[in-house]
């Protein structure tokens, strides 16, 4: 697999990140606040001023409340304060995803392709433009994995500690970060055992268990300020966990896709509705089939290559870790008995896109037509992504070819009223 110097990777990777920024920032200030976003502002003030949860998403962790309250207090609760962290984390995730795949497998082409796939991914774009913590979790878990892998490769203890802190921020955003954290923890313990080093094993546990827990605990300081103690915090966590694992949504969620096991088998969507200036404003996060449908075949392809020992040892370890990150992050959601909405796919999707990119490059690298095929696939992805893009920014109703997709997610009360004139 091709290995290159960092400048040759970073310059095109920065260009892809710039493209991601343009797609996510386009018209974001003109996008009317969704009902969840308006309630996020209320929840942030409620938590920071009174140590109370709610009114929205009260069963999720509280980093969102802390950050949005800070931004809102400093700049006012405008669109950039509400969505600023989502935009920031969504854009930087592209850079981190590319760097992570480069560190894991050493493939410049696959790293750039993975970053590109995430940059133009319509589902990721949609939720990067909303004041919810999905892209926050994605960013922190990707950065946490990257820091841990660099710590092991370069023998930098500080990087492993930084990884634990970042994973703590991920857990404080949404519990989905726990799955890649478990993979990284197991990898750290395995490497320590391989070296027969008890101190390294204890250090890995300290960094990847204690530090995330401390960071997560610190985000509850406003709640502790009401006079609660640790025993009550533990009981409260069990209540929140039960609510989170049994949550079935609201009546509007009946019109969005909720089967996580189908994410990579068919196109799926998640719609948001709000009335602004006398008309409905609709955003639809919709998976691009030319990308998502590649993920599972690519996973089988890379796993088969591992079983046949087709990869050099260094690449083999990176691919094993990548496959473990995808499977461990995806399996609990795919097997969950409760509805899992498409927005939760962002905790899995980056690993799936990295797998797809790695497989596409390996499929094409030795063929005489390989370079043309790679560029051709990139062009197809770009065209389909741009075709779906109006749905991410609430402009789908202006494009007739998207009408059928948008109508599929029309709420029941809207269906009774019929199409808008």
C-alpha positions as CSV (number, residue, x, y, z in Angstrom):
1,X,0.0,0.0,0.0
2,X,1.3,3.4,-1.0
3,X,2.9,5.5,1.7
4,X,3.5,9.2,1.4
5,X,4.9,12.2,3.2
6,X,2.6,14.3,5.3
7,X,2.5,17.4,3.2
8,X,1.2,15.4,0.2
9,X,-1.6,14.2,2.3
10,X,-2.4,17.4,4.2
11,X,-2.8,19.8,1.3
12,X,-5.5,17.8,-0.5
13,X,-7.1,16.8,2.8
14,X,-7.3,20.5,3.8
15,X,-9.0,21.2,0.4
16,X,-11.5,18.5,1.1
17,X,-12.1,19.9,4.5
18,X,-12.7,23.3,2.9
19,X,-15.3,21.7,0.6
20,X,-17.0,20.2,3.7
21,X,-17.1,23.7,5.3
22,X,-18.7,25.3,2.3
23,X,-21.4,22.6,2.1
24,X,-22.2,22.9,5.8
25,X,-22.1,26.7,6.1
26,X,-24.2,27.4,3.0
27,X,-27.3,29.4,4.1
28,X,-27.1,28.1,7.7
29,X,-27.9,31.5,9.2
30,X,-31.1,31.6,7.2
31,X,-32.3,28.2,8.3
32,X,-35.2,28.6,10.7
33,X,-34.7,27.0,14.1
34,X,-36.2,23.6,14.5
35,X,-38.4,22.8,17.5
36,X,-35.6,20.8,19.1
37,X,-33.1,23.6,18.6
38,X,-35.4,26.1,20.3
39,X,-35.8,23.8,23.2
40,X,-32.0,23.1,23.3
41,X,-31.5,26.8,24.2
42,X,-34.1,26.5,27.0
43,X,-32.5,23.3,28.2
44,X,-29.0,24.9,28.3
45,X,-30.2,27.8,30.5
46,X,-32.3,25.5,32.6
47,X,-29.3,23.2,33.3
48,X,-26.6,25.9,33.8
49,X,-28.8,28.2,35.9
50,X,-30.8,25.7,37.9
51,X,-29.0,22.3,37.5
52,X,-32.2,20.8,36.0
53,X,-32.6,18.6,32.9
54,X,-34.9,19.4,30.0
55,X,-37.2,20.3,28.5
56,X,-35.7,18.5,25.5
57,X,-33.5,15.3,25.4
58,X,-33.2,15.4,29.2
59,X,-31.9,11.7,29.2
60,X,-28.8,12.6,27.1
61,X,-25.5,13.8,28.6
62,X,-25.0,17.5,29.3
63,X,-21.9,18.8,27.4
64,X,-24.4,20.2,24.9
65,X,-26.1,22.3,27.6
66,X,-22.7,23.6,28.9
67,X,-21.3,24.6,25.5
68,X,-24.5,26.1,24.1
69,X,-25.1,28.1,27.3
70,X,-21.5,29.4,27.0
71,X,-21.8,30.4,23.4
72,X,-25.3,31.8,23.9
73,X,-24.2,33.9,26.9
74,X,-21.2,35.2,24.9
75,X,-22.8,35.8,21.5
76,X,-26.6,35.6,22.0
77,X,-28.7,32.6,21.0
78,X,-28.4,33.1,17.3
79,X,-28.0,30.4,14.6
80,X,-24.2,30.3,14.9
81,X,-24.2,30.1,18.7
82,X,-26.8,27.3,18.6
83,X,-25.2,25.4,15.7
84,X,-21.6,26.6,16.1
85,X,-20.2,23.5,17.9
86,X,-22.1,21.2,15.5
87,X,-20.6,23.0,12.5
88,X,-17.1,23.1,14.0
89,X,-17.1,19.4,14.9
90,X,-18.7,18.3,11.7
91,X,-16.1,20.1,9.6
92,X,-13.1,19.0,11.6
93,X,-14.4,15.4,11.6
94,X,-13.5,15.2,7.9
95,X,-9.8,16.2,8.6
96,X,-9.6,13.7,11.5
97,X,-11.2,10.9,9.6
98,X,-8.6,11.2,6.8
99,X,-5.7,11.4,9.2
100,X,-7.0,8.4,11.1
101,X,-7.2,6.1,8.1
102,X,-3.7,7.2,7.0
103,X,-2.4,6.3,10.4
104,X,-4.2,2.9,10.4
105,X,-3.3,1.7,6.9
106,X,-0.8,4.1,5.4
107,X,-2.9,4.6,2.2
108,X,-3.0,8.2,1.0
109,X,-5.6,7.4,-1.7
110,X,-7.9,5.7,0.7
111,X,-7.5,8.4,3.3
112,X,-8.4,11.1,0.9
113,X,-11.4,9.1,-0.5
114,X,-12.7,8.5,3.0
115,X,-12.5,12.2,3.9
116,X,-14.2,13.1,0.6
117,X,-17.0,10.6,1.2
118,X,-17.7,12.0,4.7
119,X,-17.3,15.6,3.4
120,X,-20.1,15.3,0.8
121,X,-22.3,12.8,2.9
122,X,-25.7,14.3,3.0
123,X,-26.7,12.8,6.4
124,X,-23.6,14.2,8.0
125,X,-24.1,17.6,6.4
126,X,-27.7,17.7,7.6
127,X,-26.9,17.1,11.3
128,X,-23.8,19.3,11.2
129,X,-26.3,22.2,10.6
130,X,-28.4,21.5,13.7
131,X,-28.0,22.2,17.4
132,X,-27.9,18.6,18.4
133,X,-24.9,16.6,19.6
134,X,-24.6,13.9,16.9
135,X,-21.6,15.4,15.0
136,X,-20.0,16.3,18.4
137,X,-19.9,12.6,19.3
138,X,-18.6,11.7,15.9
139,X,-15.7,14.2,16.2
140,X,-14.7,13.3,19.7
141,X,-14.7,9.5,19.1
142,X,-12.7,9.9,15.9
143,X,-10.2,12.2,17.6
144,X,-10.0,9.9,20.6
145,X,-9.2,6.9,18.4
146,X,-6.6,8.9,16.4
147,X,-4.8,10.1,19.6
148,X,-4.8,6.5,21.0
149,X,-3.3,5.0,17.8
150,X,-0.7,7.8,17.6
151,X,0.2,7.2,21.3
152,X,0.9,3.5,20.6
153,X,2.8,4.1,17.4
154,X,5.0,6.9,18.8
155,X,5.1,5.7,22.4
156,X,3.6,9.0,23.6
157,X,2.0,8.7,27.0
158,X,0.5,12.2,26.9
159,X,-1.4,11.3,23.7
160,X,-3.1,8.4,25.4
161,X,-4.1,10.7,28.3
162,X,-5.4,13.2,25.8
163,X,-7.4,10.4,24.1
164,X,-9.1,9.6,27.4
165,X,-10.1,13.2,27.9
166,X,-11.4,13.4,24.4
167,X,-13.4,10.2,24.8
168,X,-14.8,11.7,28.1
169,X,-16.1,14.7,26.0
170,X,-17.6,12.2,23.6
171,X,-19.4,10.3,26.4
172,X,-20.6,13.7,27.7
173,X,-22.1,14.3,24.3
174,X,-23.8,11.0,23.7
175,X,-23.2,7.5,25.0
176,X,-22.4,6.1,21.5
177,X,-18.8,7.1,22.1
178,X,-18.6,4.2,24.6
179,X,-18.4,1.6,21.8
180,X,-15.2,2.8,20.1
181,X,-13.8,3.6,23.6
182,X,-14.3,-0.1,24.5
183,X,-12.4,-1.1,21.3
184,X,-9.5,1.2,22.1
185,X,-9.4,0.1,25.7
186,X,-9.2,-3.6,24.7
187,X,-6.5,-2.8,22.1
188,X,-4.5,-1.0,24.8
189,X,-4.8,-3.9,27.2
190,X,-3.9,-6.3,24.4
191,X,-0.8,-4.4,23.5
192,X,0.3,-4.2,27.1
193,X,-0.2,-7.9,27.5
194,X,1.8,-8.5,24.4
195,X,4.7,-6.6,25.9
196,X,4.1,-8.3,29.3
197,X,4.0,-4.8,30.8
198,X,1.7,-4.4,33.8
199,X,2.5,-0.7,34.3
200,X,1.5,0.0,30.7
201,X,-1.8,-2.0,31.2
202,X,-2.6,0.0,34.3
203,X,-1.8,3.3,32.6
204,X,-4.1,2.3,29.6
205,X,-6.9,1.6,32.1
206,X,-6.3,4.9,33.9
207,X,-6.3,6.9,30.7
208,X,-9.2,5.1,29.0
209,X,-11.5,4.4,32.0
210,X,-10.7,6.9,34.8
211,X,-10.1,10.0,32.7
212,X,-13.3,9.6,30.6
213,X,-15.3,9.0,33.8
214,X,-13.8,12.1,35.5
215,X,-14.6,14.3,32.4
216,X,-18.1,12.9,32.2
217,X,-18.6,13.4,36.0
218,X,-17.4,17.1,35.8
219,X,-20.2,17.9,33.3
220,X,-22.7,17.2,36.2
221,X,-21.3,20.0,38.4
222,X,-24.4,22.2,37.9
223,X,-26.6,19.2,39.0
224,X,-24.3,18.5,42.0
225,X,-24.7,22.1,42.9
226,X,-28.3,21.4,43.8
227,X,-27.0,19.3,46.7
228,X,-27.0,15.8,45.3
229,X,-24.2,13.3,46.1
230,X,-22.4,10.5,44.2
231,X,-24.8,7.8,45.4
232,X,-27.8,9.8,44.0
233,X,-25.8,10.4,40.8
234,X,-25.4,6.7,40.3
235,X,-29.1,6.1,40.8
236,X,-29.9,8.9,38.5
237,X,-27.6,7.5,35.8
238,X,-29.6,4.2,35.9
239,X,-32.8,6.1,35.4
240,X,-31.4,8.0,32.5
241,X,-29.9,4.9,30.9
242,X,-33.3,3.1,31.2
243,X,-35.1,6.0,29.5
244,X,-32.5,6.2,26.8
245,X,-32.7,2.5,26.0
246,X,-36.5,2.4,25.9
247,X,-37.2,5.8,24.2
248,X,-39.6,5.3,21.3
249,X,-39.9,8.9,20.0
250,X,-43.0,10.9,19.3
251,X,-45.9,10.6,16.8
252,X,-43.9,12.5,14.1
253,X,-41.2,9.8,14.3
254,X,-43.6,7.4,12.7
255,X,-42.7,8.8,9.3
256,X,-39.0,8.4,9.5
257,X,-36.9,5.3,9.2
258,X,-36.1,3.5,12.5
259,X,-34.4,0.2,11.6
260,X,-30.7,0.5,12.1
261,X,-30.0,-3.0,10.7
262,X,-31.2,-1.7,7.3
263,X,-28.9,1.4,7.1
264,X,-26.4,-0.2,4.7
265,X,-29.0,-2.3,2.8
266,X,-31.3,0.4,1.4
267,X,-31.6,4.2,1.2
268,X,-33.1,5.6,4.4
269,X,-34.0,9.1,5.7
270,X,-34.8,11.3,8.7
271,X,-37.0,14.4,8.3
272,X,-37.5,17.5,10.4
273,X,-40.4,19.9,10.0
274,X,-41.0,23.5,11.2
275,X,-43.3,26.2,10.0
276,X,-41.6,29.5,9.3
277,X,-43.0,32.6,7.6
278,X,-46.2,30.9,6.9
279,X,-44.8,27.8,5.1
280,X,-43.3,24.5,6.0
281,X,-39.5,24.2,6.2
282,X,-38.4,20.6,5.7
283,X,-34.9,19.1,6.0
284,X,-34.4,15.5,5.1
285,X,-31.2,13.6,5.9
286,X,-31.1,10.9,3.2
287,X,-28.4,8.3,2.8
288,X,-26.5,8.2,-0.6
289,X,-27.0,4.7,-1.9
290,X,-23.8,4.7,-4.1
291,X,-21.8,5.0,-0.8
292,X,-23.9,3.3,1.9
293,X,-24.6,0.2,-0.1
294,X,-20.8,-0.4,-0.5
295,X,-20.1,-0.6,3.3
296,X,-21.1,-4.2,4.0
297,X,-19.5,-5.7,0.9
298,X,-16.4,-3.7,1.7
299,X,-16.4,-5.0,5.3
300,X,-16.6,-8.6,4.0
301,X,-13.8,-8.0,1.5
302,X,-11.4,-6.6,4.1
303,X,-12.3,-9.3,6.6
304,X,-11.7,-12.0,3.9
305,X,-8.3,-10.4,3.2
306,X,-7.4,-10.6,6.9
307,X,-8.4,-14.3,7.0
308,X,-6.3,-15.0,3.9
309,X,-3.4,-13.0,5.4
310,X,-3.1,-10.8,2.3
311,X,-2.0,-7.7,4.1
312,X,1.5,-6.8,5.6
313,X,1.5,-6.9,9.4
314,X,1.4,-3.2,10.0
315,X,-1.6,-2.8,7.7
316,X,-3.2,-5.9,9.1
317,X,-3.3,-4.4,12.6
318,X,-4.8,-1.2,11.3
319,X,-7.5,-3.0,9.3
320,X,-8.3,-5.2,12.3
321,X,-8.8,-2.2,14.5
322,X,-10.9,-0.4,11.8
323,X,-13.2,-3.5,11.4
324,X,-13.6,-3.8,15.2
325,X,-14.5,-0.2,15.5
326,X,-17.2,-0.5,12.9
327,X,-18.7,-3.8,14.1
328,X,-18.6,-3.0,17.8
329,X,-20.2,0.5,17.2
330,X,-22.8,-0.8,14.8
331,X,-23.9,-4.2,16.3
332,X,-25.6,-2.8,19.4
333,X,-27.6,-0.3,17.3
334,X,-28.5,-2.9,14.6
335,X,-29.7,-5.4,17.2
336,X,-31.5,-2.9,19.4
337,X,-35.2,-3.8,20.0
338,X,-36.2,-0.1,20.2
339,X,-36.3,2.3,17.2
340,X,-32.9,3.7,16.2
341,X,-33.1,6.8,14.0
342,X,-30.8,7.7,11.1
343,X,-29.1,10.5,13.1
344,X,-27.5,7.8,15.3
345,X,-25.8,6.4,12.2
346,X,-23.2,9.2,12.6
347,X,-21.6,7.1,15.5
348,X,-21.0,4.3,13.0
349,X,-20.8,5.9,9.5
350,X,-17.2,7.3,9.6
351,X,-15.8,3.8,10.2
352,X,-18.0,2.4,7.5
353,X,-16.9,5.0,5.0
354,X,-13.2,4.4,5.9
355,X,-13.8,0.7,5.2
356,X,-15.5,1.5,1.9
357,X,-12.7,3.8,0.9
358,X,-10.0,1.3,1.8
359,X,-11.8,-1.5,-0.1
360,X,-12.4,0.7,-3.3
361,X,-8.7,1.6,-3.4
362,X,-7.7,-2.0,-3.0
363,X,-10.1,-3.2,-5.7
364,X,-8.8,-0.7,-8.2
365,X,-5.1,-0.2,-7.4
366,X,-3.6,-3.0,-9.4
367,X,-5.9,-2.7,-12.5
368,X,-4.7,-0.8,-15.5
369,X,-8.0,1.1,-15.4
370,X,-7.9,1.5,-11.7
371,X,-7.1,5.2,-11.5
372,X,-9.9,6.1,-14.0
373,X,-12.3,3.9,-12.0
374,X,-11.4,5.6,-8.8
375,X,-11.9,9.1,-10.2
376,X,-15.1,7.9,-11.9
377,X,-16.5,6.6,-8.6
378,X,-15.6,9.9,-6.9
379,X,-17.4,11.8,-9.7
380,X,-20.5,9.6,-9.3
381,X,-20.5,10.2,-5.5
382,X,-20.1,13.9,-6.0
383,X,-23.0,14.1,-8.5
384,X,-25.4,12.1,-6.4
385,X,-24.4,13.9,-3.2
386,X,-25.0,17.3,-4.8
387,X,-28.3,16.1,-6.2
388,X,-29.4,15.2,-2.6
389,X,-27.9,18.3,-1.1
390,X,-31.0,20.6,-1.3
391,X,-32.7,18.3,1.2
392,X,-29.9,18.9,3.8
393,X,-30.4,22.7,3.7
394,X,-34.2,22.7,3.5
395,X,-34.5,23.5,-0.2
396,X,-35.9,20.2,-1.4
397,X,-39.4,21.6,-2.2
398,X,-37.8,23.9,-4.8
399,X,-36.5,20.8,-6.8
400,X,-39.2,18.7,-8.5
401,X,-37.0,15.6,-8.7
402,X,-36.8,15.4,-4.9
403,X,-40.5,15.6,-4.5
404,X,-41.1,11.9,-4.1
405,X,-38.5,11.5,-1.4
406,X,-39.8,14.5,0.6
407,X,-43.4,13.3,0.3
408,X,-42.4,9.9,1.8
409,X,-41.7,11.7,5.1
410,X,-44.8,13.9,5.1
411,X,-46.3,13.9,8.7
412,X,-49.8,12.3,9.0
413,X,-51.5,15.7,9.6
414,X,-49.9,17.1,6.5
415,X,-51.0,14.1,4.5
416,X,-54.6,14.8,5.5
417,X,-54.2,18.4,4.3
418,X,-52.7,17.3,1.0
419,X,-49.9,18.9,-1.0
420,X,-49.1,22.5,-0.5
421,X,-50.3,24.8,-3.4
